[in-house]
Amino acid sequence: VKHVEGEMFHRIPPADAVFMKWILHDWEDEQCVKVVKKSYEATPENGKVLIVDALVNRKEGRKRQVGLLFDVCMMGYTSGGKERTEEEFKELFHKAGFRSYKILNLPALQALIE
């Protein structure tokens, strides 16, 4: 594993994998699409883009309540950031050009998106 500097909105250096944690929830959809697209372009055909971010559960329950609370916090901390549902992430990936991806729910609020 090697840390490589880049500017996520302009150019991400070529890599076998791009890892982002707690990044996308800081930004509006348009900026997220740019970052995800740049990440996709930086990896080879067999490369990986790995994202760890909060995933708001649509079903009632504790995870949904915590996700919505985090969403309210992001409204106050950022100018357009938010926590997203699986459907909202799917829309981002579709717009960024991904043909396939997996969303793996974790026991915590976060999900690993590959």
N, C-alpha and C positions, 0 to 999 in steps of 0.2 A: 504494500500500500504506500502510495506516494502522494503527498499533498501538492497540488499544483494551483498556482494563482491564476485567476481569470476574472473577467468582467461579465457577469451573468447575462446582462442585457445586450451585450455586443458580440463577445466571442468567448467561447469556452474551449480551451485547448483540447486537442484530440486525446482520447483516453479509452481504455477498455471498459471503464465504468465511471459514471457520474453519480455521486451520493449527495443528496440534499436532505437536511433535517431541519424542521421548523422554518422553512423558507417560504413556501407558497402561501401560507396563511397570512403573510405580511402584505400581500399584494392583491390588486384587482385582477379580474380574470384576464384582461388584455395583456398585462405584464406577465402573468403566469404562463400564458400560452407562449410568449416570447422565450421565457426561460426554459420551459420544457422542450420547445422546438430546438433551441440552441443546444441543449443537452443531448437530444436525439441526434442532431447533426454531428456532434462531437464524438459519438461512439460508432465503432464499426458495426457491420450487420449482425454479428454475434455478441455485441456489447450489451451493457445493461445500464439503465437509468433507474436508480433506486431512490425512492422518496419516502421519508417518514414524516407524516403530518397528522394532525387531528382529523378524525373522520366522524362527522355528526351522524348518529344513528337515527333513522326515521321512526323506528319503533319506540313506543313509550318505555321508560325505564331510566335507571341511573345514568347510563352512558349518554343517553339523549339529553338529559338535564344538564350534565356536566359539559357536553358539547355545545349546547345552546348558551350556557354561561360563558364559556370561552369565546364564543362568537360575539357576545355583547362586549366582552373585554377588548377584542380585536377592533371593534367599532371605535372604542375610545383611544386605543393605542396607535392606530394606524389611520391613514387616509384612504380607505378602500379595502383593507384587508378583511378577511373573514374565514371562519371555519366552514368546510364544505361537506356536503353529503356525497355518497358514492356516485349519484347521478351527476352532480356538478363536476366531480373529478373526471368522469367519463367524457363529459362534454369538452373539458380542457384538453384531454389526451386526443380526442377526435380532431379538434381544431389544430393541434400541434403536429398531426400527421401520424400518430401511432396507429398501427393496424391491430396490435394485440398488446395486452398488459394483464397483470394479475393484481388484485387488491386483496391483501391478506390481513384480516382483522387480528389485532393483538388483544390480549386481556385488558390492556389499558385503553385510554381514549385514542391513542394513535393507531395508525395502520401502516403497514409496509406496502408500498406500491412498486411493482417491478414491471 
